[in-house]
Amino acid sequence: MQHLAVTATGTYDGPRFRAIHISARMGCDPSMIDALISRAESLCYVTNTLRSDVEISVDAAGEPSIAGAP
């Protein structure tokens, strides 16, 4: 592949994205595109995470103020 340009566009729906569209322009033989996309989808951490029921956790703790600090 000689070059690759990728753009991701999200459709916002309140506090989340309703849809995400990925557009790729690849400097390769057009007959290779389907195989490259399939391989990329199987390896992409972001795609695989978004397509799953991922557990999200938050760890937060307060810290005492330093004397004189706002």
Secondary structure, 3 states (H helix, E strand, C coil): CCCEEEEEEEEEECCEEEEEEEEEEECCCHHHHHHHHHHHHHHCHHHHHHCCCCCCCCCCCCCCCCCCCC
